[in-house]
Amino acid sequence: MLQCFQVQGSLTCNENLILFLHGLGDTHESLFTLGQAMQLPQTAFASFRAPHALPFELGYAWLDPSLDRKGEVLPHHVYDPKRLHSLDQVVAVWMDVLSMLQIVYNWPLHRIFLMGFGHGGTVALHVAAACRQRLGGVVSVSGALLRPTCALTSATPGLMLHSTCDPLILTDVFQATATAMPLVKTKCFDYFPIGLSNQDEMRAIMQFYDENLYLRNLALEQQADVFEL
């Protein structure tokens, strides 16, 4: 289901791993470029393409359906059982990915981060909520839970960037998500959309990673007179 992705490691060492989930109508390539631009230390990253192709080559979607019969994006507050079933399926796939990373590649879950945009942020939040163990963190840009009650036991810290004038995520939907995930900090903006195109947006994200990434003191480790007891 997640057959198309790009991966890049750190130039020094890979102590953390960020998994990018793009937004509706996009592909994995744009967030791979973002990962390169962020240049987070000691951090590898992988960007995944969503499984569902939209009509007319308009990109890819994590949820099916993502559009209504008129071709408009389904808002979060609109109940759609097929969309919820699709959400359950994609969350299960991501749980398998996390399990594989932990068991096969020896990645500690508390050093794996999820970062998603739009529907990718929604999926990332649900994956963090479904994971019984603590992940390194989850960052959601313009995403929210479709099922807020599912996250009441989530142990994963996170950050949500939200536009107060987002037509797809109403204020009560956003607040329900924030209440359900108390370890996830929030930052709101009074404009739409949030495109990570200014310092305020990126500063919030970089501060979150600065506070939550695991970083070794490589300079100290390279000193000849340092030894481990």
Number of C-alpha atoms within 10 A of each C-alpha: 11 12 8 12 16 14 14 15 16 17 11 11 14 18 19 25 26 22 22 28 29 27 26 22 18 19 22 21 15 13 25 22 11 13 21 14 9 11 12 17 19 19 23 23 23 19 26 21 26 27 16 17 17 17 10 6 8 12 17 21 23 26 24 16 20 23 16 11 8 6 9 9 13 16 16 21 12 10 11 13 10 13 19 16 14 16 22 16 15 21 22 14 15 20 16 12 13 20 16 13 16 14 11 9 10 10 18 18 19 17 19 24 25 25 26 25 24 21 26 28 27 27 28 29 33 25 25 28 26 19 19 12 13 17 23 24 27 27 29 27 26 27 27 30 25 24 16 20 14 15 23 14 14 23 20 23 20 26 22 26 23 25 23 17 15 17 12 18 22 16 15 10 18 23 15 16 24 20 15 20 25 17 15 21 14 17 14 14 15 11 11 13 15 19 11 14 8 9 9 11 17 14 12 16 22 13 10 18 20 13 8 17 21 16 14 12 7 11 7 10 12 10 9 7 7 9 8 4 3
